[in-house]
C-alpha cells in the first residue's frame, strides 16, 4: 500500500513523484517534474480559479516528494515549517454600530450631511439618506418600515443635529433631487446656481408655461381652420344662388 501525502492526487501521482526523486539526471528529473505538474493540473481542473494556480501545484509536488525533489522549478519550494502552521488571525474592525442593517457607511454619510453648510444641500443629503435607509431596511427586514421609524433612527444616528431637515421630511416628505442633481441645475437668466426646491419650482413653472403656449397655439390653429372651412361654405352657397 502506497502512503500518499496528498490524497486528492491519488496514489499514482505519489508513485511518479517518488520515481522522479530517484532519477540521477537533473535535466531529465526537471523535465519529468514539469510533466507531472501538468498531470496534476488535469486531475484538478477546478484549481484554475485560484490566484496562485501554478505556484500551488509546484508546492504540492514538493510536499508529495517529501521535500526531497531537487529540480529547477519556476517557484521556490515551500518551507517545512509552513506545513501545519496555523494562519495568522485576521483583525476585524470592531465598530460599534447602533443599527447593523444600515452599516458603517450610513453613519459616515450622516456625519457628512452634518458637515454640509448649505441648507438646501443638507436637505437633499438627508432626503437621500432617508431613501437609502429605507432600501437597506427592506433588504434585511420583511416588514415595510414606517416613516416615523426611519426618521427616529435618522435622528438618533445624527444625535439630533439634523432635526430641522428631519422635521421638514416628516411634514412634507423627502425632496426628489439629490445633492449632485441640484448642484447641476443652473439658472441661465441670472447666471446663478439654483438649488433645492427652487430649481424644481422653476422647472414646473417652465413646463406649465410651455403647456399653456402649446394649448394657445393649438387653439389658434383650430380657429384658423374653422374660418377657412366657413369661408369655403359661403363661396359654395353663392355659386349655387347664381346658377
C-alpha positions in Angstrom: 0.0 0.0 0.0 1.4 3.4 -1.1 1.2 6.1 1.5 0.1 9.3 -0.2 0.9 12.7 1.4 -1.8 14.5 -0.5 -4.7 12.1 -1.1 -6.5 14.3 -3.6 -4.0 13.5 -6.3 -4.1 9.7 -5.7 -1.5 7.0 -5.3 -0.3 7.1 -8.9 0.9 10.6 -8.6 2.7 9.7 -5.4 4.4 6.8 -7.2 5.5 9.1 -10.1 6.8 11.7 -7.6 8.9 9.0 -5.8 10.2 7.8 -9.1 11.3 11.3 -10.2 13.1 11.8 -6.9 15.3 8.8 -7.6 16.3 9.9 -11.1 20.1 10.8 -11.3 20.0 13.1 -14.4 18.9 16.6 -13.2 17.7 17.7 -16.7 15.6 14.6 -17.0 14.3 15.0 -13.5 13.2 18.6 -14.2 11.5 17.6 -17.4 9.5 14.8 -15.7 8.6 17.2 -12.9 7.0 19.6 -15.4 5.1 16.7 -17.0 3.9 15.6 -13.6 2.7 19.1 -12.7 0.7 19.2 -16.0 -0.9 15.8 -15.0 -1.8 17.2 -11.6 -3.4 20.2 -13.3 -5.6 17.8 -15.4 -6.6 15.9 -12.3 -7.9 19.1 -10.7 -9.0 21.5 -13.4 -11.1 23.5 -10.9 -7.9 24.8 -9.3 -7.6 27.3 -12.2 -9.8 29.7 -10.2 -7.1 30.0 -7.6 -5.0 33.1 -7.9 -1.7 31.3 -7.3 -2.6 28.4 -9.5 0.8 27.0 -10.8 2.5 28.0 -7.6 0.2 25.8 -5.6 0.8 22.9 -8.0 4.5 23.1 -7.6 4.2 23.4 -3.8 2.0 20.3 -3.8 4.6 18.4 -5.8 7.4 19.3 -3.3 5.1 18.2 -0.5 4.3 14.9 -2.2 8.0 14.2 -2.7 8.7 14.8 1.0 10.8 17.9 0.1 13.4 15.7 -1.5 12.8 16.7 -5.1 15.7 18.8 -6.5 14.6 20.5 -9.8 14.9 23.9 -11.4 11.2 24.8 -11.0 9.6 28.2 -11.7 8.9 28.6 -8.0 11.0 28.0 -4.9 10.0 25.1 -2.7 8.0 25.9 0.4 9.5 25.5 3.9 8.7 22.5 6.0 7.8 24.8 8.9 4.9 26.3 7.0 3.1 23.0 6.9 0.6 22.6 9.7 1.2 26.1 10.8 -1.9 28.0 11.9 -2.7 31.0 9.8 -2.4 34.4 11.4 -5.5 35.8 12.9 -7.2 38.4 10.8 -8.1 41.6 12.6 -11.7 42.7 12.0 -13.0 46.2 12.6 -14.9 46.1 15.8 -17.1 49.2 15.1 -19.9 49.8 17.5 -23.0 50.1 15.3 -26.3 51.2 16.6 -28.1 49.6 13.7 -26.2 46.8 11.9 -28.6 46.6 9.0 -27.7 50.2 8.0 -23.9 49.6 8.2 -21.0 51.8 8.9 -21.3 53.8 5.6 -24.6 55.2 6.6 -23.1 56.6 9.8 -20.3 58.2 7.7 -22.8 59.7 5.3 -24.7 61.1 8.3 -21.5 62.8 9.5 -21.0 64.2 6.0 -24.6 65.6 6.0 -24.0 67.3 9.4 -20.9 69.0 8.0 -22.8 70.3 4.9 -23.3 74.1 5.4 -25.7 74.9 2.6 -29.3 74.3 3.9 -30.6 73.2 0.5 -27.7 70.8 0.0 -28.2 69.4 3.6 -31.9 68.9 3.0 -31.1 67.0 -0.2 -28.5 65.0 1.6 -30.9 64.0 4.4 -33.6 63.1 1.8 -31.1 60.8 0.0 -30.1 59.2 3.3 -33.8 58.7 4.1 -34.4 56.8 0.9 -31.2 54.8 1.2 -32.0 53.7 4.8 -35.4 52.5 3.6 -33.8 50.3 0.9 -31.3 48.9 3.4 -34.1 48.3 5.9 -36.2 46.4 3.3 -33.1 44.3 2.4 -32.8 42.9 5.9 -36.4 43.0 7.2 -39.6 41.7 5.6 -41.8 44.4 7.1 -42.1 47.7 5.2 -40.8 50.3 7.7 -43.0 53.3 8.6 -41.7 56.8 8.0 -41.7 57.5 11.7 -39.4 54.6 12.4 -36.8 55.7 9.8 -36.9 59.3 10.9 -36.4 58.3 14.5 -33.4 56.2 13.5 -32.0 59.1 11.5 -32.5 61.4 14.4 -30.6 59.0 16.7 -27.8 58.5 14.2 -27.3 62.3 13.9 -27.6 63.0 17.6 -30.4 65.5 16.8 -28.1 67.7 14.6 -30.3 67.2 11.6 -33.6 68.0 13.4 -34.7 70.8 11.0 -34.3 68.6 7.9 -35.9 65.7 9.6 -38.9 67.8 10.6 -39.2 69.0 7.0 -39.3 65.5 5.7 -41.8 64.5 8.4 -44.2 67.2 7.3 -43.6 67.4 3.5 -41.8 64.2 2.6 -38.3 63.9 1.1 -37.4 66.0 -1.9 -36.7 64.2 -5.1 -33.5 65.9 -6.1 -30.2 64.6 -4.8 -27.3 67.0 -4.0 -25.5 66.3 -7.3 -28.7 66.8 -9.4 -29.5 70.0 -7.6 -26.0 71.4 -8.0 -26.1 70.8 -11.7 -29.2 73.0 -12.3 -28.3 76.4 -13.5 -30.5 79.5 -13.9 -29.0 80.8 -17.1 -31.0 84.1 -17.0 -29.2 85.2 -13.8 -26.1 83.0 -14.1 -26.5 81.6 -10.6 -26.8 78.1 -9.4 -30.4 77.1 -8.5 -30.7 74.6 -5.7 -33.3 72.6 -3.9 -36.9 73.1 -4.3 -36.2 76.4 -6.2 -34.9 74.5 -9.2 -37.8 72.1 -9.1 -40.3 75.1 -8.9 -38.7 76.8 -11.8 -38.8 73.6 -13.8 -42.5 73.2 -13.0 -43.3 76.8 -13.9 -41.5 76.5 -17.2 -43.3 73.3 -18.0 -46.7 75.0 -17.2 -45.8 77.9 -19.5 -44.9 75.6 -22.3 -48.1 73.6 -21.9 -50.1 76.9 -21.9 -48.4 78.2 -25.0 -48.9 74.9 -26.8 -52.6 75.0 -25.9 -52.9 78.5 -27.2 -51.1 77.7 -30.4 -53.3 74.6 -31.0 -56.4 76.7 -30.3 -55.4 79.4 -32.8 -54.7 76.8 -35.4 -58.1 75.3 -34.9 -59.8 78.7 -35.2 -57.9 79.4 -38.5 -59.0 76.1 -39.9 -62.6 76.7 -38.8 -62.6 80.1 -40.5 -61.3 78.6 -43.7 -64.0 76.0 -43.7 -66.7 78.6 -43.1 -65.5 80.8 -45.9 -65.4 77.8 -48.3 -69.0 77.0 -47.5 -70.1 80.6 -48.1 -68.4 80.6 -51.5 -70.2 77.4 -52.5 -73.6 78.8 -51.4 -73.0 82.0 -53.5 -72.2 79.9 -56.6 -75.5 77.9 -56.1 -77.6 81.1 -55.9 -76.1 82.4 -59.2 -77.0 79.2 -61.0 
